[in-house]
């Protein structure tokens, strides 16, 4: 596993403390969105579709610190928008480091090389760089030619300066698992700490609704990608969550595990759905009808979701909250997941799977039934 021992220890003791006190619902990571403005307009993203007056708004450092303290989490993910466009992002990061929070600063890295000198390497700070595979796939996904080259330059500069770096890839229908595996090779050769992966989610506001996968296709793709893995590959994620993506484990979504705070307040129920906002974290936890979300609820908006913000938290909690989960996590960390069927699938991947990663179109395709486990 690519996650430092100090971070694993912090998370493990946090989870065990919650279990010993009998707390059933608690957050693990705060998704802190200081702004929605971005310098890209990715086809699969709904964040930049807000009107200009919303895109101009930003959280202050004080508002960010108050949200983190209110949620009392060990880890903070800072997505957006593009956080490096926030004029006070360095102050926000330094304030969170002073509070000993493990930070994942999510960035498309277009500005990273230019601004990297403003940050100081720390075990608490990781640059999570949005990089959706090899050059052709990434540039098509983010709708910008040359985006991959700039991102890789930023990654290399950050690694050279001693920063923790984790490329973060989101894969859509049409992704080629062979290309994804080559991408893993390229990233590990650069010297990144580990890789983060996730299937895409169908934002209502996303301009492209054609390339989001149902659960069966997610499992097929990730089984081809993650089986028979190379020993050089390292993932900055729970091995149990990766097994979930491959179809080897089943978890129920716990959206409170990674709550989201933005300029609108606390987002109900999660980072991906917008069913209203609350003014406080306490109100979010106590008044949200959590039973209305997740696959088991029958909510059609949740039917095909397998994204980390809903499903990695229960994997982490199982890994650090029980002996069985801990053993499974350790075993998964060192397993190559040999699978002859997955290798055959990888070798024969062709035809419809070779379509572009993202294709802009106006019509919507229905997603396949998701109840197959």
Order of alpha helices (4+ residues) and beta strands (2+ residues): alpha-beta-alpha-alpha-beta-alpha-beta-alpha-beta-alpha-alpha-beta-alpha-beta-alpha-alpha-beta-beta-beta-alpha-alpha-alpha-alpha
